[in-house]
Amino acid sequence: MKKILCVFAAVLLSLAVAGQSVDASRNEKAFRLGVDLSADCFLPASQTPPPSVGVGLRARFGRPDRLLNVVGGVRYIYGQRLSGFQVPVMLNLNLLRIDKVAAYVGGGYEFDFFGRYWGCTKFQGGLLLGPHLDLRVFYKPYQADLGAGVTYYF
């Protein structure tokens, strides 16, 4: 319950900070929907099956020039170790903000619907390249899962 409350508080804080209106001169939206591809490589790599692959939809509230962004979505992961739907809710802190590029670190929770797990904490770092492209690496300690993903926002 504490984790859900923390995520909810983080979302509210992010909406308050990143909720500024759209800059008409730059014509950038604060809210974007996108498609996501990812690979989950479980550790240690020498003792696990091939990576699981994921595909899904993501939503980002916030622009690369803002301090905080909220990212959520749904994805389907398929592999020998895990298969099923996951719902990530992340809060990203844009540490480096240069015009349309941002480097970020973030964290949150990824809800799983596999029967064995109810989700786990997730940490990530990545680059927002303009308003459309997001490249990231992530780690889920509970599942010993190191992965990478790319999202294209429309």
Residue frames as a rotation matrix with the C-alpha (Angstrom) as fourth column:
MET 1
0.568 0.823 0.000 0.00
0.823 -0.568 0.000 0.00
0.000 0.000 -1.000 0.00
LYS 2
0.377 -0.506 -0.776 2.89
0.205 -0.771 0.603 2.36
-0.903 -0.387 -0.187 0.79
LYS 3
-0.665 -0.665 0.339 4.35
0.441 0.016 0.897 1.83
-0.602 0.747 0.283 -2.68
ILE 4
-0.123 0.713 0.690 1.04
0.963 -0.083 0.258 2.67
0.241 0.696 -0.676 -4.36
LEU 5
0.778 0.403 -0.481 0.73
0.552 -0.805 0.218 5.85
-0.299 -0.435 -0.849 -2.28
CYS 6
-0.051 -0.889 -0.454 4.31
0.191 -0.455 0.870 6.84
-0.980 -0.043 0.193 -3.15
VAL 7
-0.693 -0.146 0.706 3.65
0.699 0.101 0.708 6.35
-0.174 0.984 0.032 -6.86
PHE 8
0.321 0.905 0.280 0.41
0.919 -0.369 0.138 8.33
0.228 0.213 -0.950 -6.60
ALA 9
0.652 -0.152 -0.743 2.19
0.328 -0.827 0.457 11.18
-0.684 -0.542 -0.489 -4.77
ALA 10
-0.462 -0.887 0.002 4.98
0.318 -0.164 0.934 11.17
-0.828 0.432 0.358 -7.37
VAL 11
-0.389 0.411 0.824 2.43
0.909 0.028 0.415 11.42
0.148 0.911 -0.385 -10.19
LEU 12
0.693 0.705 -0.152 0.66
0.721 -0.676 0.152 14.34
0.005 -0.215 -0.977 -8.51
LEU 13
0.309 -0.679 -0.666 3.97
0.202 -0.637 0.744 16.13
-0.929 -0.364 -0.060 -7.89
SER 14
-0.657 -0.605 0.450 5.07
0.524 0.063 0.849 15.61
-0.542 0.794 0.276 -11.45
LEU 15
0.012 0.744 0.668 1.78
0.967 -0.178 0.180 16.87
0.253 0.644 -0.722 -12.86
ALA 16
0.796 0.273 -0.540 2.11
0.474 -0.836 0.277 20.00
-0.375 -0.477 -0.795 -10.77
VAL 17
0.021 -0.898 -0.439 5.70
0.052 -0.438 0.898 20.67
-0.998 -0.041 0.038 -11.86
ALA 18
-0.831 -0.431 0.352 5.46
0.304 0.179 0.936 19.60
-0.466 0.885 -0.017 -15.51
GLY 19
-0.062 0.945 0.321 1.93
0.910 0.185 -0.372 20.85
-0.411 0.269 -0.871 -16.11
GLN 20
-0.394 -0.111 -0.912 2.91
-0.086 -0.984 0.157 24.16
-0.915 0.141 0.378 -17.63
SER 21
0.679 0.727 -0.103 1.13
-0.125 -0.024 -0.992 25.09
-0.723 0.687 0.075 -20.81
VAL 22
0.395 -0.491 0.777 2.55
0.868 0.476 -0.140 24.32
-0.301 0.730 0.614 -24.22
ASP 23
-0.235 -0.570 -0.787 5.12
0.080 -0.818 0.569 26.81
-0.969 0.071 0.238 -25.50
ALA 24
0.742 0.663 0.100 3.44
0.162 -0.032 -0.986 28.04
-0.651 0.748 -0.131 -28.70
SER 25
0.503 -0.607 -0.616 6.74
-0.832 -0.532 -0.155 29.23
-0.234 0.590 -0.773 -30.20
ARG 26
-0.617 -0.768 0.171 8.22
-0.709 0.637 0.302 25.71
-0.340 0.065 -0.938 -29.93
ASN 27
0.160 0.821 -0.548 4.94
-0.938 0.300 0.176 23.92
0.309 0.486 0.818 -30.77
GLU 28
-0.736 -0.414 -0.537 5.66
-0.210 0.892 -0.401 20.99
0.644 -0.182 -0.743 -28.44
LYS 29
0.407 0.911 -0.061 3.05
-0.346 0.215 0.913 18.98
0.845 -0.351 0.403 -26.61
ALA 30
-0.276 -0.447 0.851 3.43
-0.954 0.020 -0.299 18.11
0.117 -0.894 -0.432 -22.94
PHE 31
0.116 0.396 0.911 1.48
-0.460 0.834 -0.304 14.84
-0.880 -0.384 0.279 -23.37
ARG 32
-0.183 -0.237 -0.954 2.54
-0.972 0.192 0.138 12.19
0.150 0.952 -0.266 -25.91
LEU 33
0.679 0.367 0.636 1.53
-0.405 0.910 -0.094 8.63
-0.613 -0.194 0.766 -26.73
GLY 34
-0.044 -0.781 -0.622 4.01
-0.999 0.036 0.026 6.17
0.002 0.623 -0.782 -28.18
VAL 35
0.898 0.186 -0.399 4.90
-0.238 0.968 -0.085 2.62
0.370 0.171 0.913 -29.12
ASP 36
0.292 -0.761 0.580 7.52
-0.923 -0.066 0.379 0.74
-0.250 -0.646 -0.722 -27.14
LEU 37
0.705 -0.226 -0.672 9.90
-0.099 0.907 -0.409 -2.15
0.702 0.355 0.617 -27.85
SER 38
0.312 -0.613 0.726 12.08
-0.950 -0.217 0.225 -3.68
0.020 -0.760 -0.650 -25.13
ALA 39
0.265 -0.314 -0.912 14.23
-0.067 0.937 -0.342 -6.66
0.962 0.152 0.227 -24.22
ASP 40
0.659 -0.015 0.752 14.57
-0.752 -0.064 0.657 -8.10
0.038 -0.998 -0.054 -20.71
CYS 41
0.137 -0.719 -0.682 17.82
-0.207 0.652 -0.729 -9.99
0.969 0.241 -0.060 -20.03
PHE 42
0.933 0.293 0.210 17.74
-0.268 0.171 0.948 -11.86
0.242 -0.941 0.238 -16.75
LEU 43
0.032 -0.986 0.166 20.92
-0.795 -0.126 -0.593 -12.17
0.605 -0.113 -0.788 -14.69
PRO 44
-0.202 -0.934 -0.296 23.21
-0.364 -0.209 0.908 -14.02
-0.909 0.291 -0.297 -14.57
ALA 45
0.269 0.346 -0.899 23.11
-0.932 -0.141 -0.333 -14.28
-0.242 0.928 0.285 -18.35
SER 46
-0.621 -0.615 -0.486 25.05
-0.722 0.691 0.047 -17.57
0.306 0.380 -0.873 -18.43
GLN 47
-0.968 0.227 0.105 22.32
0.135 0.829 -0.543 -19.41
-0.211 -0.512 -0.833 -16.46
THR 48
-0.207 0.950 -0.235 19.12
-0.142 -0.266 -0.953 -18.00
-0.968 -0.164 0.190 -17.93
PRO 49
0.147 0.348 0.926 17.12
0.846 0.440 -0.300 -18.50
-0.512 0.828 -0.230 -21.12
PRO 50
-0.568 -0.341 0.749 17.26
0.747 -0.595 0.296 -16.02
0.345 0.728 0.593 -24.02
PRO 51
-0.970 0.164 -0.179 15.96
-0.060 -0.878 -0.476 -12.51
-0.235 -0.450 0.861 -23.40
SER 52
-0.113 0.985 0.127 12.24
0.859 0.161 -0.485 -11.85
-0.499 0.054 -0.865 -23.21
VAL 53
-0.897 -0.133 0.421 10.90
0.366 -0.757 0.541 -9.29
0.247 0.640 0.728 -25.66
GLY 54
-0.269 0.816 -0.511 8.19
0.674 -0.219 -0.705 -6.75
-0.688 -0.535 -0.491 -24.99
VAL 55
-0.779 0.162 0.605 5.95
0.408 -0.601 0.687 -4.56
0.475 0.783 0.402 -27.07
GLY 56
-0.170 0.748 -0.642 3.50
0.948 -0.053 -0.313 -2.00
-0.268 -0.662 -0.700 -25.79
LEU 57
0.286 0.354 0.891 2.01
0.499 -0.848 0.177 1.47
0.818 0.394 -0.419 -25.60
ARG 58
-0.375 -0.451 -0.810 3.42
0.921 -0.280 -0.270 4.27
-0.105 -0.847 0.521 -23.44
ALA 59
0.657 0.513 0.553 2.28
0.502 -0.845 0.187 7.72
0.563 0.154 -0.812 -22.43
ARG 60
-0.425 -0.813 -0.399 4.63
0.895 -0.311 -0.319 10.50
0.135 -0.493 0.860 -21.32
PHE 61
0.805 0.574 0.153 3.56
0.526 -0.808 0.266 13.67
0.276 -0.134 -0.952 -19.56
GLY 62
0.565 -0.652 -0.505 6.32
0.035 -0.593 0.804 16.24
-0.824 -0.472 -0.313 -19.73
ARG 63
0.957 -0.289 -0.040 8.78
-0.091 -0.165 -0.982 17.55
0.277 0.943 -0.184 -22.28
PRO 64
0.373 -0.894 -0.249 12.56
0.782 0.448 -0.433 17.10
0.498 -0.033 0.866 -22.49
ASP 65
-0.362 -0.549 0.754 13.09
0.114 -0.828 -0.548 20.66
0.925 -0.112 0.362 -21.22
ARG 66
0.529 0.600 0.601 11.10
-0.581 -0.261 0.771 20.02
0.619 -0.757 0.211 -17.99
LEU 67
-0.358 -0.708 0.609 12.64
-0.924 0.174 -0.342 18.71
0.136 -0.685 -0.716 -14.77
LEU 68
-0.601 0.226 0.767 10.15
-0.282 0.838 -0.468 15.87
-0.748 -0.497 -0.440 -14.22
ASN 69
-0.402 0.534 -0.743 8.29
-0.805 0.180 0.565 13.54
0.436 0.826 0.358 -16.58
VAL 70
-0.142 0.447 0.883 5.73
-0.575 0.689 -0.441 10.87
-0.806 -0.570 0.159 -15.73
VAL 71
-0.510 -0.045 -0.859 5.67
-0.789 0.423 0.446 7.78
0.343 0.905 -0.251 -17.92
GLY 72
-0.256 0.479 0.840 3.12
-0.481 0.690 -0.541 4.99
-0.839 -0.542 0.053 -17.81
GLY 73
-0.242 0.213 -0.946 1.75
-0.949 0.153 0.277 2.39
0.204 0.965 0.166 -20.11
VAL 74
0.560 0.364 0.744 1.08
-0.448 0.889 -0.097 -1.23
-0.696 -0.279 0.661 -20.79
ARG 75
-0.160 -0.627 -0.762 3.27
-0.979 0.202 0.040 -3.82
0.129 0.752 -0.646 -22.47
TYR 76
0.933 0.338 0.124 3.15
-0.345 0.938 0.036 -7.49
-0.104 -0.077 0.992 -23.29
ILE 77
-0.097 -0.994 0.050 6.35
-0.975 0.105 0.196 -9.41
-0.200 -0.030 -0.979 -22.55
TYR 78
0.916 0.366 -0.166 7.03
-0.398 0.881 -0.255 -12.78
0.053 0.300 0.953 -24.11
GLY 79
-0.098 -0.976 -0.196 9.80
-0.847 0.185 -0.498 -15.21
0.522 0.117 -0.845 -23.24
GLN 80
-0.099 -0.016 -0.995 10.72
0.130 0.991 -0.028 -18.50
0.987 -0.132 -0.096 -21.61
ARG 81
-0.839 -0.290 -0.460 11.07
0.471 0.034 -0.881 -17.00
0.272 -0.956 0.108 -18.14
LEU 82
-0.522 0.693 -0.498 8.17
0.176 -0.483 -0.858 -14.49
-0.835 -0.535 0.130 -18.14
SER 83
-0.833 0.380 0.401 5.17
0.372 -0.152 0.916 -13.96
0.409 0.912 -0.014 -20.39
GLY 84
0.030 0.924 -0.382 2.21
0.999 -0.044 -0.029 -11.66
-0.044 -0.381 -0.924 -19.81
PHE 85
0.452 0.272 0.849 1.11
0.422 -0.904 0.065 -8.08
0.786 0.329 -0.524 -19.34
GLN 86
-0.311 -0.547 -0.778 2.99
0.944 -0.274 -0.184 -5.46
-0.112 -0.791 0.601 -17.34
VAL 87
0.678 0.530 0.510 1.95
0.533 -0.832 0.156 -1.93
0.507 0.166 -0.846 -16.39
PRO 88
-0.350 -0.868 -0.353 4.89
0.917 -0.241 -0.319 0.39
0.192 -0.435 0.880 -15.62
VAL 89
0.869 0.439 0.227 4.45
0.366 -0.881 0.301 3.71
0.332 -0.178 -0.926 -13.79
MET 90
-0.004 -0.986 -0.169 7.67
0.994 0.015 -0.107 5.73
0.108 -0.168 0.980 -13.73
LEU 91
0.956 0.104 -0.276 8.86
0.148 -0.979 0.143 9.16
-0.255 -0.178 -0.951 -12.62
ASN 92
0.286 -0.880 0.379 11.89
0.926 0.151 -0.347 10.48
0.248 0.450 0.858 -14.53
LEU 93
0.654 -0.240 -0.717 14.19
0.216 -0.850 0.481 13.28
-0.725 -0.470 -0.504 -13.41
ASN 94
0.774 -0.365 0.518 15.77
0.511 -0.124 -0.851 15.05
0.375 0.923 0.090 -16.38
LEU 95
0.467 -0.686 -0.558 19.28
0.619 -0.197 0.760 15.78
-0.631 -0.701 0.333 -15.13
LEU 96
-0.696 -0.695 -0.179 20.70
0.276 -0.489 0.827 17.18
-0.663 0.526 0.533 -18.37
ARG 97
0.417 0.884 0.213 18.37
0.667 -0.139 -0.732 19.40
-0.617 0.447 -0.648 -20.39
ILE 98
-0.638 -0.626 -0.449 19.78
0.047 -0.613 0.789 20.87
-0.769 0.482 0.420 -23.59
ASP 99
-0.630 0.473 -0.616 17.17
-0.773 -0.459 0.438 22.29
-0.075 0.752 0.655 -25.97
LYS 100
0.374 0.850 -0.371 15.48
-0.882 0.450 0.142 19.11
0.287 0.274 0.918 -27.26
VAL 101
0.021 -0.438 -0.899 17.75
0.013 0.899 -0.437 16.52
1.000 -0.003 0.025 -25.59
ALA 102
0.368 0.090 0.925 17.52
-0.896 -0.233 0.379 15.29
0.250 -0.968 -0.005 -22.02
ALA 103
-0.462 -0.474 -0.750 19.41
-0.078 0.864 -0.498 12.67
0.884 -0.172 -0.436 -20.03
TYR 104
0.223 0.685 0.693 17.37
-0.831 -0.238 0.503 11.24
0.510 -0.688 0.516 -17.19
VAL 105
-0.932 -0.226 -0.283 17.28
-0.034 0.833 -0.553 8.81
0.360 -0.506 -0.784 -14.29
GLY 106
-0.147 0.956 0.255 14.04
-0.841 -0.256 0.476 7.46
0.520 -0.145 0.842 -12.99
GLY 107
-0.996 -0.079 -0.028 12.28
-0.052 0.843 -0.536 4.96
0.067 -0.533 -0.844 -10.88
GLY 108
-0.209 0.975 0.072 8.88
-0.958 -0.219 0.183 3.53
0.194 -0.031 0.981 -10.25
TYR 109
-0.386 0.225 0.895 6.93
-0.376 0.848 -0.375 0.34
-0.843 -0.481 -0.243 -10.12
GLU 110
-0.588 0.226 -0.777 6.01
-0.736 0.248 0.630 -2.19
0.335 0.942 0.020 -12.78
PHE 111
-0.013 0.704 0.710 2.83
-0.758 0.457 -0.466 -4.12
-0.652 -0.544 0.528 -12.01
ASP 112
-0.855 -0.282 -0.436 2.86
-0.494 0.699 0.516 -7.72
0.159 0.657 -0.737 -13.34
PHE 113
0.204 0.945 0.256 -0.07
-0.934 0.266 -0.240 -10.01
-0.295 -0.190 0.936 -13.97
PHE 114
-0.320 -0.474 -0.820 1.68
-0.706 0.697 -0.127 -13.39
0.632 0.538 -0.558 -14.11
GLY 115
0.700 0.586 -0.409 0.26
-0.140 0.673 0.726 -15.07
0.701 -0.451 0.553 -11.03
ARG 116
0.268 -0.700 -0.662 3.70
0.871 0.470 -0.145 -15.46
0.413 -0.537 0.736 -9.41
TYR 117
-0.763 -0.605 -0.228 4.50
0.646 -0.723 -0.244 -11.74
-0.017 -0.333 0.943 -9.09
TRP 118
0.474 0.859 -0.192 2.48
0.834 -0.508 -0.215 -8.65
-0.283 -0.058 -0.957 -8.35
GLY 119
0.857 -0.222 0.465 5.17
0.108 -0.805 -0.583 -6.40
0.504 0.550 -0.666 -9.70
CYS 120
0.289 -0.829 -0.479 8.49
0.940 0.152 0.304 -4.96
-0.179 -0.539 0.823 -8.71
THR 121
0.563 -0.250 -0.788 10.48
-0.009 -0.955 0.296 -1.78
-0.826 -0.159 -0.540 -8.34
LYS 122
0.512 -0.378 0.772 12.15
0.859 0.223 -0.461 -0.57
0.002 0.899 0.439 -11.52
PHE 123
0.283 -0.528 -0.800 15.07
0.072 -0.821 0.567 1.84
-0.956 -0.218 -0.194 -11.99
GLN 124
0.522 -0.087 0.849 16.03
0.842 0.212 -0.496 3.33
-0.136 0.973 0.184 -15.34
GLY 125
-0.044 -0.539 -0.841 18.26
0.025 -0.842 0.539 5.80
-0.999 0.003 0.050 -17.10
GLY 126
0.096 0.121 0.988 18.10
0.922 0.364 -0.134 7.09
-0.376 0.923 -0.077 -20.62
LEU 127
-0.872 -0.365 -0.325 18.01
0.167 -0.847 0.504 9.80
-0.460 0.386 0.800 -23.22
LEU 128
0.405 0.913 0.052 15.08
0.525 -0.186 -0.831 11.75
-0.749 0.363 -0.554 -24.61
LEU 129
-0.750 -0.644 0.153 16.08
0.460 -0.341 0.820 12.75
-0.475 0.685 0.552 -28.13
GLY 130
-0.859 0.502 0.105 13.65
-0.299 -0.657 0.692 15.47
0.416 0.563 0.714 -29.10
PRO 131
-0.286 0.836 0.468 9.96
-0.930 -0.126 -0.344 15.07
-0.229 -0.534 0.814 -28.46
HIS 132
0.478 0.624 -0.618 9.73
-0.825 0.561 -0.070 11.69
0.303 0.543 0.783 -30.23
LEU 133
0.341 -0.430 -0.836 12.51
-0.059 0.877 -0.476 9.26
0.938 0.212 0.273 -29.25
ASP 134
0.517 -0.154 0.842 13.28
-0.856 -0.081 0.511 7.73
-0.010 -0.985 -0.173 -25.84
LEU 135
0.227 -0.550 -0.803 16.24
-0.131 0.800 -0.585 5.32
0.965 0.238 0.109 -25.40
ARG 136
0.357 -0.024 0.934 16.68
-0.913 -0.222 0.344 3.69
0.199 -0.975 -0.102 -22.00
VAL 137
-0.453 -0.393 -0.800 18.23
-0.026 0.903 -0.429 0.92
0.891 -0.173 -0.419 -19.92
PHE 138
0.307 0.640 0.704 16.47
-0.805 -0.220 0.551 -0.43
0.507 -0.736 0.448 -16.84
TYR 139
-0.745 -0.511 -0.429 16.99
-0.146 0.752 -0.643 -2.74
0.651 -0.416 -0.634 -13.90
LYS 140
0.435 0.864 0.255 14.42
-0.625 0.086 0.776 -4.61
0.648 -0.497 0.577 -11.79
PRO 141
-0.462 -0.773 0.436 16.19
-0.844 0.231 -0.485 -5.91
0.274 -0.591 -0.758 -8.64
TYR 142
0.054 0.555 0.830 13.48
-0.762 0.560 -0.325 -8.33
-0.645 -0.615 0.453 -7.52
GLN 143
0.918 0.345 0.195 13.56
-0.123 0.715 -0.688 -10.22
-0.377 0.607 0.699 -10.82
ALA 144
-0.033 -0.997 0.064 17.31
0.113 0.060 0.992 -9.68
-0.993 0.040 0.111 -11.46
ASP 145
0.449 0.381 0.808 16.31
0.843 0.119 -0.525 -8.20
-0.297 0.917 -0.268 -14.80
LEU 146
-0.320 -0.564 -0.761 18.58
0.034 -0.810 0.585 -5.90
-0.947 0.161 0.279 -16.80
GLY 147
0.138 0.484 0.864 17.03
0.889 0.324 -0.324 -4.61
-0.437 0.813 -0.386 -20.00
ALA 148
-0.849 -0.351 -0.396 16.83
0.111 -0.850 0.515 -1.96
-0.517 0.393 0.760 -22.67
GLY 149
0.076 0.930 0.359 14.01
0.836 0.137 -0.531 -0.28
-0.543 0.341 -0.768 -24.51
VAL 150
-0.974 -0.226 0.007 13.14
0.189 -0.794 0.578 2.27
-0.125 0.564 0.816 -27.14
THR 151
-0.006 0.994 -0.106 9.93
0.734 -0.068 -0.676 4.26
-0.679 -0.082 -0.730 -27.41
TYR 152
-0.878 -0.106 0.466 8.75
0.415 -0.653 0.633 6.38
0.237 0.750 0.618 -30.33
TYR 153
-0.325 0.756 -0.568 6.26
0.503 -0.370 -0.781 9.07
-0.801 -0.540 -0.260 -29.26
PHE 154
-0.169 0.385 0.907 3.85
0.958 -0.153 0.243 10.51
0.232 0.910 -0.343 -31.82
